[in-house]
Amino acid sequence: MSAQPVKRSEGRSVVAVAAYRAGEALKDDRRGTVADYSRRRGVVHAEIVVPEGCAEWLGDRETLWNHVEAIEQRRDAQLAREINIALPHELTKEERLDLVRAFVREQFVAEGMVVDFAIHAPVPEKGDDPRNFHAHVLLSMRQATPLGLRRVKTREWNSDSMLIKWREAWASHQNKALRERGLIARVDHRTLAVQKASALSHGDRVHALTLERVPEVHVGPKVRKAVRQRPPASKDKVKGPVRRRPTGRKTRRVVRYTEFDEGSRSEFNTARLRANAGRFAMKAAKIQAHLAKFKTRQAHYVARIRESELVEQAREDRATAWERTLHARKRAAQIQWLISELDRLFFELLHLRENQLVRLTVWSNRFGYWRQDLPYLHVWGRARPR
């Protein structure tokens, strides 16, 4: 979930933004143009939700956003707030619509905002990920009244605490929908570091270890289009004022981007995925070595128990055999518990490693990068084709 304002200073029109999100043709009275996106593919549903008792004409998309353009007089005005939310691909079309409706009514409409949301589905012909269901939510910056929008903006909606509240509520709504469907997938709005600290505080060291990965960065449509057309290349640039040296020579500061630029966002993600895959592979290899040691030790204690039982059986004294092997039995039980926990962690690391490798392959194929040799591909006695 991400949020950003629609700014006039960036040359944007909220009428054009609404038309693009909803896949409609809307007339922009301020510019005297028509924003026609009626042939846009992937728009599953578009709807405007208004608070009770407000003016009815706020429910008309063209009238609403032209009114917003008219009442905002400043050249650098913030016209609306856009929130982009990812939708669970495990749900059906109707369930995703009900989920978005319930969320916007509880968090936005109840506060007095006018909400214009559109649900988009992936378009395979455009190379979209088949799981990329998402919604665009346009929010008014002013409260709705029976006469229209208020003259004064509600500044509290711009606070970071409000955004955190919305993110937490969105995670809760998704988890509720997933739980009602009987699905095990869950959403967590917190950072990986906070999730890891929470897992450690609850004593779940296995889950905490699986969270030791570097997060990816978002790559939007503009970046993907730019990379496909022309791969970006860093160049050193001359910046700053002209300075006169003691020798009389005039110079300017040179920013050497080629020395510290880490490439495009897609290359940055590729490097992070490669590092995550290698990190999980190293941890899995260590876990496998510990498993081998514990299984050897377990076999030793089991052999001691069996040997003592055979000796005491010959003497027909089972009680003495139990007492003599009590320590070995306790140690064998402890080792068995450790083995089960390590097995669970091992297979979880395997799953995470495979997930990172699959995502790395997707990124490499999507942007045409030649996939470099990945480290630790021959762990566990099998090679992965490059």
Secondary structure, DSSP 4 states (H G I P E B T S, - for coil): -EEEEEEGGGT--HHHHHHHHHT-EEEETTTTEEEE-TT-S-EEEEEEE--TTS-GGGGSHHHHHHHHHHH--STT-EEEEEEEEE--TTS-HHHHHHHHHHHHHHHTGGGT--EEEEEE---GGGT--TT--EEEEEEESS-EETTEE-SS--GGGGSHHHHHHHHHHHHHHHHHHHHHTT-------S-HHHHHHHHHHTT-HHHHHHT-SPPP----HHHHHHHHHS------EEEEEEEE-TTS-EEEEEE-HHHH----HHHHHHHHHHHHHHHHHHHHHHHHHHHHHHHHHHHHHHHHHHHHHHHHHHHT-HHHHHHHTHHHHHHHHHHHHHHHHHHHHHHHHHHHHHHHHHHHHHHHHHHTPPPPPPTTTTGGG-PPP-
